Amino acid sequence: MSIVNGTFSLTCNKCGKQHDFSADDADFDATSGSERQMGPENGYTWEHTFDCDECENEIEIEYEVWEYPVGAFNNDQVEIKGGTEVNRFGYDFHDAPEPDDL
């Protein structure tokens, strides 16, 4: 089950090679939750580190997404070290994991 759809793409800052990640590649974990006026706000995070297969440059991704109210996209933030964002995922919270342990 995934909260994202489409493709996330970035280019390597060292050689310019584009790297594409499908929704199936991104394993978002429920990482935060808090009660607000219209119900819970839930946060999800995907962290991924890999070496560019062209030049071996290390690339780190920290991708955060929040839904509020439940079922609705609220905000996202992407931090990349060693690469530059080209395209972000789309969002679908219908099958979002339950943040039970937050």
Secondary structure as UniProt FT lines:
FT   STRAND          4..5
FT   STRAND          7..12
FT   TURN            13..15
FT   STRAND          18..22
FT   HELIX           23..25
FT   STRAND          29..36
FT   TURN            37..38
FT   STRAND          39..51
FT   TURN            53..55
FT   STRAND          58..67
FT   TURN            70..71
FT   STRAND          73..81
FT   STRAND          83..87
FT   STRAND          90..91
FT   HELIX           93..95
FT   TURN            100..101
//
